[in-house]
Amino acid sequence: MAALAMLSACLTSPDEILATETPSPSPIPTETIDWFPATQTPTPRPIVEALPTPDLRPDIGELILEDGFEDADAWPATSSNTTTVAVSDQNIALTLRQRADYLLVTRDAPTIGNFYLEVTANPSLCRDTDEYGLIVRATPGGSQYRFSLSCDGKAKVERFYGGVLSIETEFVESSLIPAVAPSSSRLAVWASGEEMRFFVNDFQLFTVRDRVLNRGTVGVFIRTRSTEALSVSFSEMSLWALEP
């Protein structure tokens, strides 16, 4: 299997926030994708403490992918002056050496709509507002949902669709998210239809309802914002189908 690695620059930013509007489909970008398009500066909102809720992950069925990050075809290694994707020792390590940059890797398969996904994130060089996390329901045109953790202990969910970045949840602060590096966190996403639930270390942080993207592939990403060097490895990825 082939994998996609993309770079870009730019930026945008409790318990449960619902996406209530569904935009009309826009043309899918065919050239260079601006992952963080310029937008009007939003009115700042207070950062709130996200309180964990009980484990709500029903209907988990067959295990369809157990990825030890050993298949070079699924996660190809790449390297440049500013980026590195290295697959070794049962993990995939993403490194950026440039401020305000973005690096993602997604699998070509499986394409799935209803699922439960887990992966362990291990930031080793990570400071301030730098980000890392999971990509789900990614399409060939670049549309996707992003579950993002920051290196200062916050989390958010975003949607990138038709060249437009939408905030599904504002940044929230949680004691579940490490604000130091090196550290380790188990990230998870449960998705069924328009409902998606986002977990850190077995506690649910968010529920998002959005019907724009209903299936796609999965992946991981990192983003530099406040610093010029960021390195995060990901390991032990598992993907289950949901029972009907």
Stockholm file with secondary structure:
# STOCKHOLM 1.0

chainA/1-244         MAALAMLSACLTSPDEILATETPSPSPIPTETIDWFPATQTPTPRPIVEALPTPDLRPDIGELILEDGFEDADAWPATSSNTTTVAVSDQNIALTLRQRADYLLVTRDAPTIGNFYLEVTANPSLCRDTDEYGLIVRATPGGSQYRFSLSCDGKAKVERFYGGVLSIETEFVESSLIPAVAPSSSRLAVWASGEEMRFFVNDFQLFTVRDRVLNRGTVGVFIRTRSTEALSVSFSEMSLWALEP
#=GR chainA/1-244 SS CCEEEEEECCCCCCCCCCCCCCCCCCCCCCSSCCSSCCCCCCCCCCCCBCCCBCCCCCCEEEEEEEECSCCTTTSCCEECSSEEEEEETTEEEEEECSTTCEEEEEESCCCBSSEEEEEEEEEEECCTTCEEEEEEEECTTSCEEEEEEETTSEEEEEEEETTEEEEEEEEEECTTSCCSSSCCEEEEEEEETTEEEEEETTEEEEEEECCSCCCBEEEEEEECSSCSCEEEEEEEEEEEEECC
#=GC SS_cons         CCEEEEEECCCCCCCCCCCCCCCCCCCCCCSSCCSSCCCCCCCCCCCCBCCCBCCCCCCEEEEEEEECSCCTTTSCCEECSSEEEEEETTEEEEEECSTTCEEEEEESCCCBSSEEEEEEEEEEECCTTCEEEEEEEECTTSCEEEEEEETTSEEEEEEEETTEEEEEEEEEECTTSCCSSSCCEEEEEEEETTEEEEEETTEEEEEEECCSCCCBEEEEEEECSSCSCEEEEEEEEEEEEECC
//
